Amino acid sequence: MKVSGRRSPWRKKVGLPIVLISSLLFFLAGFYGSLLLFRDPASNGAPRSRFMEVADVGETDPVAMSHGETGEDHSSSIPFQILSWKPRAVYYPKFATAEQCQSIIGIAKAKLKPSTLALRKGETEENTKGIRTSSGTFLSAYEDPTETLNYIEERIARATMIPRDHGEAFNILRYEIGQKYASHYDSFNPSEYGPQKSQRVASFLLYLSDVEEGGETMFPFENGSNMDISYDYQQCIGLKVKPRQGDGLLFYSLLTNGTIDPTSLHGSCPVIKGEKWVATKWLRDKNADLN
Ligand SMILES: O=C(O)CCC(=O)C(=O)O
């Protein structure tokens, strides 16, 4: 006869494990469910940065449009100024905060090595000495425990509408007095560099510091200027963009037809006073891991 109020020995034995297992399953379902719910389409599966979550809290958009599965339920604004159409160059004031810039510098500082160049056929380290004299390091967003690079990467994807996985790792650069990067193209002309699996479409520079004097990013051929003279690639002329901490600069290396934009030639003028820190992200036409 069943005695009410008393638990059978079997129930006593399996009761606790069952409760524990169901709690675990419940927790896992909740955890993964919330990940799916709050996934950011720009991130292509990368975790959504906590900075972005904070920024979105409480945002309501009365005129938000119905959106697709990968879209967003609110409008955003990232202020920008068009600096040039030839090359297509856009400036983003206050793209990052001073604290975020300092945090990136703090991580990169200990890892700096002399910057290197992608060599053309016939070029060697020896005969290209002096073209790029900065120090630098490559940093992926996942290497930054503060999630600052994760936030910046996400913001670059939103500003450019180029998916995150098309970006190479950040190249964090430091220029000391006299250091520079002579004018060059970021895209690789196959006739000079050999066949390419993918191509750099655009570059996004985040200025991590102000520079007291010099250190501008220059575009010597802006709007076709100086193209008809025999330009010395070391010369700092044309459109000059003065670095301001936290501001971003985007320019396209390819024209809309996919060919290299000759006016996208650019470089860094020598630093005259102070120090220049910049984070470059090169954006490709294909997933950057395929290189
Ligand atoms: O430092 C700059 O302003 C330019 C950097 C650059 O040209 C590059 O990283 O390709």
The ligand as an SDF file (V2000), in Angstrom:
LIG
                    3D

 10  9  0  0  0  0  0  0  0  0999 V2000
   49.2900   56.5470  -40.8680 O   0  0  0  0  0  0  0  0  0  0  0  0
   48.5830   56.9860  -41.7710 C   0  0  0  0  0  0  0  0  0  0  0  0
   48.0150   58.0730  -41.7070 O   0  0  0  0  0  0  0  0  0  0  0  0
   48.4130   56.1790  -43.0200 C   0  0  0  0  0  0  0  0  0  0  0  0
   48.5720   54.7200  -42.7660 C   0  0  0  0  0  0  0  0  0  0  0  0
   48.5710   53.9620  -44.0320 C   0  0  0  0  0  0  0  0  0  0  0  0
   48.7520   54.4720  -45.0840 O   0  0  0  0  0  0  0  0  0  0  0  0
   48.3180   52.5370  -44.0130 C   0  0  0  0  0  0  0  0  0  0  0  0
   48.2790   51.9550  -42.9260 O   0  0  0  0  0  0  0  0  0  0  0  0
   48.1500   51.9730  -45.1060 O   0  0  0  0  0  0  0  0  0  0  0  0
  1  2  2  0
  2  3  1  0
  2  4  1  0
  4  5  1  0
  5  6  1  0
  6  7  2  0
  6  8  1  0
  8  9  2  0
  8 10  1  0
M  END
$$$$
